[in-house]
Amino acid sequence: MRAGTVPPVRCLPVWQRGVPILTGGVQAVPMAHHGHHDTRPDSDDPTTYWDARYGEQDAMWRFRPNAVLATEAVRFTPGSALDLGAGEGGDALWLADRGWTVRAVDISRVALDRGAATARERGLDGMVRWEQADLTTWVPDETFDLVTSHFLHSPVALDEEAILRTATTAVAPGGHLLVVKHGEVPGGAPVHAGRVFPGPEDVVVQLELDPAAWSVDLAERRPRDATLPDGTTVRTEDVVVLATRTASRSEDEDGESA
C-alpha cells in the first residue's frame, strides 16, 4: 500500500441507507471479545485473565450476536466465516444458524467450551470449529468468505493492529472483512479510562489495505444503546469498517511487479 493512500469509501452511513442499527433491542456493552470488566486485571497473562473472566459467571452475554454483525452479514450469501476473538460464540452461533460454516478462534478455552456446548444443544456442532489460540501469534492457514472481529480490546497484552492486519490475509477474493471497535469509552468503563480509540479512517489505515485489491464499503461511527452490567442503559458509539477483497494476493503481487 502506498504511504498515505487508502481505498476509497463508497458507502453511506447505515442510518442513511434505511438499515436498522439494532436488530434485537438494546445490546450489552462488549469489551475485547464480548466482555466488560470494571476493575484492572489480576493477571497480565491473557489466557489466565480471560479464562478467569469468563469463569466468573455462566453465559456472560447469553450467546447474543453483536448488532453490527446481524445488520451487515444478513446481506451476504452464507459461506465460510472466521470469527476472531469469538468468546462464547454468540456471533459464530448466529452465523451457523444461518448456514455459515464457522471457525471460531479465541484465547479462552472456558469461553469456547461454553460455545461448543451451546452449539451441540442447538444442533449446530457440525457447523462451528472451536479453536483455542493466542491471536497475537496465530496465523490463518485458509481463507474465508467472511472474517469478522468485534471489540478486540483487552486490558492485558494484545496487539490489536497486528492481529487485524493478519486477519486481512484470511479473506478470500470476493470475501468481506468486518471490524467493529469501540468509538468511545462505553459507559465510562474504568478498565478503558484514559484510552483514546481510533476513528474509522484510522482503522482503515491500520489495516494497510491495498487499494488495488480492496474496496472499503463502509467506514463510519455508529451509535447504539447499550446496557451496562448494573442494568443502566447508555448511548455509546462504535467504529465500523467493512471491506471487500477484490483481488487475490497473487494478483496483488503481479500488479506490484509489473
N, C-alpha and C positions, 0 to 999 in steps of 0.2 A: 504494500500500500504506500502510495506517495505521501510524504510528510504533509500534513495539513489537509489531506483530501479524504473525504468520506462519501459513501454512496448517497445520492440524493434521496430525501424523504418525500414520498409521493402519496401520502395518505392523510386524510383529515382526522382530527381528534375524534375519539369514539362518540362523544356526545353530539358531534356534528354529522355523524353517519347514521343516526337513527338506531344504534345498537345499545341495548340496555347495559348500564355499568355493572349492575349486580344481577345475579341470576337466582339467588336463593336467600334474599333478605340480607340482613346485616352480617358481615363476615368478621370472625375473630381476628384480632391483631396477630400477625405472624412474626416470628423472628428466626433468622437462619432458616432451616428447613421446617417451617410451620411452628415456631415456638417463641414465646417471650419469657424472659426471666427478670425479676425485679431486683435481683442482687448480683454482685460480682461473682464469678465462678470460684468454686472451692478448689478446682484443679485446672492447671494450664494445659493438660493433655486433652486434646479434642475428643478422643474416643471415651476416655473416662468421664469427661464433662457431659457429653451428650447422652451416654448410657444412663448416667445418674439423673440427668434432666428428664428423660422420658420415663425413667423408673419411678419418678415421684408420684405419678398418677396414671390411671388407666385411660387409654384413648384420649390423649391430650386435646386433639382437635376434632374428635368424633368422626374422623375419616371424611371430612368435608373437602371438596376441591377448592382451590383458590379461584376467586371470582373471575380474574382475568383469563385464566385458562378456559373456564367454562364459556366465557364470552367469545374468545377468539378461536379456540380449537374446534368448536362446533361447526365452523365453516370449512374445515379441511376434510378430505376423504381419509377415512381410517387406514392406517398402515402400521409402520413400526415407529416406536417412540422411545426416547431416552429421558428419564426423569432424574435430574441431578440434585442431590440433597433431598431425596424422596421422603424422608421422615417416616411417618406411619403409613404413608401411601395413599393419602386422600386423592391426590392428583392421578396417581397410577391406577387406582381402582376406578376412578371416574372414566379415564381413557379406556381401560379394559372393558368396562361395561358398555362402551360404545363401539367396540370392535377393534380397538388398537391392541397390538402385541407390544408389551412394555418391558423395558429393562429399568428397574428402579434401583438406583445406587445411593447409598448413604453410609456415613461413618458409624452409625449406631445400630448394633445388632438388636438391641432391645426394640427399637422402633420398627426395624424391618421384620422381625419375628411377629410383631403385632399386626403389621400389614399383611403378612403372608397368611396368618390365621384368619383374618377377615376375608381375604380372597378365597380361601377354602370354603368359608361359610356361605359366600355368595356364588360359589360355583365358578370362580374366575381364576383358580390357581394355575390353570394351564395358559393363562393369558399374560401373566406377570412373572418375570425373573427377578428375584430379590438378591441384591449383591452388596455385601459389606465391603467398603473400601474407603481409604483416605483420598479424597478428591484432589488433594494437593500433589499426589504422586500418581494417581490413577490415569491411565491413558486408554481411550476407546479403541477397540480392535475391530469395529464395524461401523457402518453409517446408518442413519435413521431418517425417516421422513419428517420427524418432529423431534427437536431437542428442546427441553424446557427446564428452566431454573427459576424458582421463586424464592425471593428473600434469602439469598445466600449470604447472610450476615452472621457473624459469630463473635462472642466476647472472648473467645480463645483463638489461637493462631489459625488463620485461614487466608490464603492468598486468593481473594475473590477474582481479581483481574486475570491472573494466570489460569485459574480454573475455567473461567468463561472463554478465554482465548482458546484453550484446549478443546472446549465444547464445540467451537466452530468447525473443527476438523471432523466432527462426528455427523455433520449434516450432509445428507445425500443431495446430489443435484436435483433441484426442484423441491427440496425439502425446506423446512422452516425452523428458525431459531426464535424462541420466545424467552425473553429475560425480563423479570419483574423484580424491582428493588424498592425499598422504602424511599420516598421522596423527602421525608422529614422524620424527625423522631416521633414515632407513633404514640400518642397519649403521654408524651413526656417520660417514656420508659427510662429508668435510671441507668440501665445497662448500656444505653446509647448516648448518655449525657455528654454533650460537647462534640459529638460526632457530626461532621458535615457530609451529607450524602450527595453523590454525583447526580447531575441532571441528565435528561435523556440524551442530549448531544454528547455529554461526557462519556456516557456508557457506550455510545456508538464508536467514539474514538478509541476507548479502551479495548473494544473487541477487535480492532485492527482489521476490519472487513475490507477486502479489496473491491473497489468499485466496479472492476471488470468482471467480478464473479458473484457479487451480491447486490440485491435490491433491498433497501431499508423501507419497509412498507409502513412502519409505524414507529414513531419516537415521540413520546408525549408524557406529560404529567396527568395522572388520572385520579380524581378524588373518589373517596368511598367512605361509608360509615363503618366503623369498627367497634367491636366490643372488647373492653379491657377485662383482665382476669376478675376484677371486682364487680363486673356486670355493667359498668358505666359505658355508655355509647359516646364515641367521639368521632369527629370528622378528621380524616387524615388523607394523605396523598401518596400515591405510588408512582414510580417511574416505570414506564412500559416501553420495551423495544421489541419489535417483531421484524425479522429479516428473512428473505428468501434467497437460497443459494441458486444462482442461475447458471453456474458452470462448475465442472469438476476440477479437482486440483491439477490433473494432468493438463487440462485446457488452460488453467491459470499459468502453469509453468511454460507451456508452449507459447502463450502470449508474451510472457516476460522475456523469452529467449529470442523472439522474432526480431 
